[in-house]
Amino acid sequence: MINRVILMGRLCSDPELKTTTSGVSVTSFRIAVDRTYVKSGEKRKADFIDVVCWRQNAEFVCRHFTKGSLIAVDGQLNSRSYETKDGSNRSTLEVIADVVSFTGERAEPLNTNEPTIDDSLIDDDLPYAR
């Protein structure tokens, strides 16, 4: 059986790092993923997908991503049921992320006087290069 989901989208809100009672880091967030098909005369629509990250992935996401950031997620689709505070039963689908990564999109520098690195100055033979 194969259960693999690969998505790229924008965070709908800032992720918040939480810790379970056993000390494991976790975060959950929603990403907006554009649909590929656009009907003539309509705006592009998006799907909103819930994602859960555990441990180092959760810490990485909370450290480097904010609302509106473009993120790539590779994980497994998971369905679960739960009971709300009012006693009603609910079910949800979410992606449990195995890998989260940057997409190559660069954020605007906070300081416009910040120096930039000229890639032509990097010696590719050195062990620290790229």
C-alpha positions as CSV (number, residue, x, y, z in Angstrom):
1,M,0.0,0.0,0.0
2,I,1.1,3.6,-0.7
3,N,0.2,6.5,1.4
4,R,2.2,9.5,0.3
5,V,1.3,13.2,0.0
6,I,3.5,15.9,-1.4
7,L,2.2,19.5,-1.2
8,M,3.4,23.0,-1.6
9,G,1.4,25.9,-0.3
10,R,1.3,29.0,2.0
11,L,0.8,28.9,5.7
12,C,-2.6,30.4,6.7
13,S,-1.3,31.5,10.2
14,D,1.8,31.5,12.3
15,P,2.6,28.0,13.5
16,E,2.7,27.6,17.3
17,L,5.1,25.1,19.0
18,K,3.4,23.0,21.7
19,T,4.8,20.2,23.9
20,T,3.0,17.0,24.8
21,T,2.9,15.9,28.5
22,S,5.8,13.5,27.6
23,G,7.9,16.4,26.3
24,V,7.6,15.8,22.6
25,S,7.4,19.0,20.3
26,V,4.4,19.3,18.0
27,T,2.8,21.9,15.8
28,S,-0.2,21.9,13.5
29,F,-1.0,24.4,10.9
30,R,-3.1,24.8,7.7
31,I,-1.7,25.5,4.3
32,A,-3.5,27.0,1.2
33,V,-2.7,25.0,-1.9
34,D,-3.8,26.5,-5.2
35,R,-5.9,24.3,-7.6
36,T,-4.4,23.8,-11.0
37,Y,-7.6,24.3,-13.0
38,V,-9.2,27.7,-13.2
39,K,-12.7,28.1,-14.9
40,S,-12.8,30.9,-17.4
41,G,-13.9,34.2,-15.8
42,E,-13.3,32.9,-12.2
43,K,-10.4,33.5,-9.8
44,R,-8.1,30.6,-8.9
45,K,-9.4,28.6,-6.0
46,A,-7.4,26.9,-3.2
47,D,-7.8,23.9,-0.9
48,F,-6.9,24.3,2.8
49,I,-5.0,21.3,4.1
50,D,-4.2,20.6,7.8
51,V,-0.6,19.5,8.5
52,V,0.9,18.1,11.8
53,C,4.6,18.1,12.5
54,W,6.4,16.3,15.3
55,R,9.8,16.7,17.0
56,Q,12.5,18.4,15.0
57,N,10.2,19.1,12.1
58,A,7.8,21.0,14.5
59,E,10.7,23.0,15.9
60,F,12.1,23.7,12.3
61,V,8.7,25.0,11.1
62,C,8.1,27.2,14.1
63,R,11.6,28.7,13.9
64,H,11.6,29.4,10.1
65,F,8.1,29.9,8.8
66,T,5.3,32.4,9.4
67,K,1.9,33.2,8.0
68,G,2.2,33.5,4.2
69,S,5.4,31.6,3.9
70,L,5.7,29.1,1.1
71,I,6.4,25.6,2.4
72,A,6.9,22.1,0.9
73,V,5.5,19.2,2.8
74,D,6.0,15.4,2.3
75,G,4.1,13.1,4.5
76,Q,1.2,10.7,5.0
77,L,-2.5,11.3,5.0
78,N,-4.1,10.4,8.3
79,S,-7.7,10.3,9.3
80,R,-8.8,10.4,12.9
81,S,-12.0,10.8,14.9
82,Y,-12.5,12.8,18.1
83,E,-15.2,14.0,20.5
84,T,-15.7,17.8,20.9
85,K,-16.4,19.4,24.3
86,D,-20.1,19.4,23.6
87,G,-20.0,15.6,23.1
88,S,-20.4,15.5,19.3
89,N,-18.2,13.2,17.2
90,R,-16.0,14.7,14.5
91,S,-13.6,13.3,12.0
92,T,-10.7,15.0,10.2
93,L,-8.1,14.4,7.5
94,E,-4.6,15.7,8.0
95,V,-1.1,15.3,6.6
96,I,1.5,14.0,9.1
97,A,4.7,15.5,7.8
98,D,7.8,13.4,7.5
99,V,9.8,16.1,5.7
100,V,9.2,19.9,5.5
101,S,11.4,22.2,3.5
102,F,11.9,25.6,2.1
103,T,10.8,26.1,-1.5
104,G,13.5,28.3,-2.9
105,E,11.5,31.4,-2.4
106,R,13.6,34.1,-0.7
107,A,12.2,36.3,2.0
108,E,12.7,40.1,1.7
109,P,15.7,41.1,3.8
110,L,14.7,42.9,7.0
111,N,17.5,45.5,6.6
112,T,17.9,46.8,3.0
113,N,21.5,47.7,3.8
114,E,22.2,44.0,4.6
115,P,25.1,42.7,2.4
116,T,24.3,39.9,0.0
117,I,26.6,37.0,-1.0
118,D,28.0,36.9,-4.5
119,D,27.9,33.2,-5.4
120,S,30.7,33.7,-7.9
121,L,33.0,34.3,-5.0
122,I,32.4,30.9,-3.5
123,D,35.1,28.3,-4.3
124,D,33.1,25.1,-5.1
125,D,36.1,22.9,-4.2
126,L,36.0,23.9,-0.5
127,P,34.0,21.6,1.8
128,Y,31.8,24.4,3.1
129,A,30.6,25.5,-0.3
130,R,26.9,25.1,-0.9
